[in-house]
Amino acid sequence: MSGQVLVFQVLNGLGIGMIYFLLSVGLTMIFGLMRFVNFAHGALYLVAAYVAYVVSLLTGSMLWALLVGPLASALLAVAAERLLLRRTYSMPHEAQILVTFAVALIVQEVVILLFDPLAKNVPVPDFLSGIVFLGPFVYPAYRLAVVAVSAAVALLLWLALERTRFGAILRAGSESTEMVSLLGINVHRVFLGAFALGGALAGLAGALAAPLRGVEPFMGLEALGIAFVVVVVGGIGSFTGALLGGLLIGVVQSVMSSFWPEGARLMIYGAMALVLLARPAGLMGRA
Amino acid sequence: MRRRTLLGAGAGLVAAPAVLRAQGTGGRLEVAGVYSLSGTFANVGDLLNKGTQMAFEHYGSATGLRINYTLLDDQGDPGRAVRRVQEAMGQGIRHIVGCTNSAIALAVAKEVHARGGIYIHMAGADEATGSDCNRASFRWPGASFTAINATLRPFIERNPNTKRWYTITGQYVFGESLLTNLKSVLQEAGHRHLGNSYHSLSEREYSGYITAAIAAQPDVLAICNFGNQTVDVLRQAVSFGMKRNVKIVVPWSTGLDQFQAWGADICEGVYFGVNYWHGVDSPGNRVVSQVVRQKTNGPTNYLQACGWAVAQMLVEGLNKAGTAEIPAVIRALEGLSYEGPTGTETIRAEDHQVIKDYYLMLGKARSAMRDPADFADVLAATKAFQPPERTGCRMA
């Protein structure tokens, strides 16, 4: 593999990593704040992807799809939290996993009932359907746009976490929910807000991914696997960790597809194992 | 009379009704279909199963016996498929159809053969009617040898200047089979195989492999896989602009359902190899198309046709044999010709492979589509099968 190809694979990996960050940051936020293992996170990604498919089919506009998709996921997250998930907060993690996994499977089967199990195409917006030349290499314009949106969201999220009252409460809550509650803050409302935000972020990832990957009913569970790897690698509950973890996993996957193509997928988990050996709490996790 | 003999006879008398019911006296024949309703190939399994169901409902009966069809969901796992088949055969079912992928078919074929059943499937790996053939198993679609030869040879004839090939291959039995056959054809044609990127069956992100392919500067990119992964690879390859200066060949495509998943813009200018096309006018295809349209209000896709085809083969064999007894049905199927979904189809006795057409198609522009299902034109229809003595099949 030439040096040029290696450099491009690294750049490509950073692009993939930004998408993985968007997919994972909501999950890590929810777990960091609430110590809640949300296996329904992939279902939020799936729902937004299908909403994006329907909206783009009806309106021909990907912009509307990007607005409505995450909103739908946020609403689903809020509804699930209010009606079901808050009853499991005091239960052991195993129970939370069972309940949220059941929600994920129900959502998947409902999607199959409504749309059938075959993959569907979501066209890339015309103005982003071309390619961009990066030296001797080409890169899809849409992927570049996705990377740019992910970077913008990362910046906005960081600003929200660091510069707003809500962000301060989230950060404090991830340290000690009891203390936040003692300060007179309605913790349940904070949890609801976190769920909505996490759902919206997963939904944005799903809506953005739809033109890249198409939509099919099993994409939620597949995305969940990657999301958990990124969260574990980055450190549970860490925004920066989700970003670094996503970028690391993206780069490993992309570079290995040239060095060892058949093992590229395996090396995602290999990288996770190596990180955990060196830093058991993840790159930015607290021990 | 010895005690053991008496006990054995008594057990036989008790079990006989169940066995006889399963085999087809009492007016009913139990048939099982092995398909995946979950896992990587679940979307494939569901439609295959529906095709089989539609066929059995249409035929209703064979050799005077009403067909009762049961689905065995293997969840995409060969081990689970074998266990489900063992359970079914333990309950007396002997007539089995279907598979979602080659790994499942090869495992189930061995089991059905060992237990004295008959198995008609749609595996794509050459081994199924090659080194792993057996008397109990029959295969409908053309396999990887057929797919490659019926696709690449007419493609090379039409594109004589495209001599540098790169492949992206799913690393499993069927992908390997496609790749091996592809390399053989390229060697014979004097073309260069620049390189190959394997990927795992759980892969969804192909940008790295596509980058490697672009760096090799091929004339042709061939995608050696099937199912959702083929859909993803082609979509991502097109998004990277590969159609600008590279011809893309998909030797094994399931046709209409994948074309719909891609859309016309991605399909345009891409070469596809397919086992079935709804637009082919033949007596057998008219029957399939009519039934499917009545049920679904749409054209027939490959998966439905494939599911139909294996069921039809069983019915044709039963009717010719005049009995549900396995050895008689097997003999009836060997050499049988009938009107199938692709026209006149013949079951070769030496390896139990159905000899049928395989199509090379070229995706057309959206503006050239005559109806919403008219994604591609048939460029060639070829019966490309290895001579039986070269398949490696030694029928036991």
Interface residues (C-beta under 8 A of the other chain):
Chain A: M1 S2 Q4 V5 F8 Q9 N12 G13 G15 I16 D116 P117 L118 A119 K120 N121 P123 V124 G130 I131 F137 V138 Y139 P140 Y142 R143 L212 R213 G214 E216 P217 F218 M219 E222 Q253 S254 V255 M256 S257 S258 P261 E262 G263 A264 R265 L266
Chain B: T40 A42 N43 D46 L47 Q171 S197 Y198 H199 S200 S202 E203 R204 E205 Y206 S207 G208 Y209 T211 A212 I214 A215 N228 V231 D232 R235 Q236 S239 F240 G241 R244 D257 Q258 Q260 A261 W262 G263 D265 I266
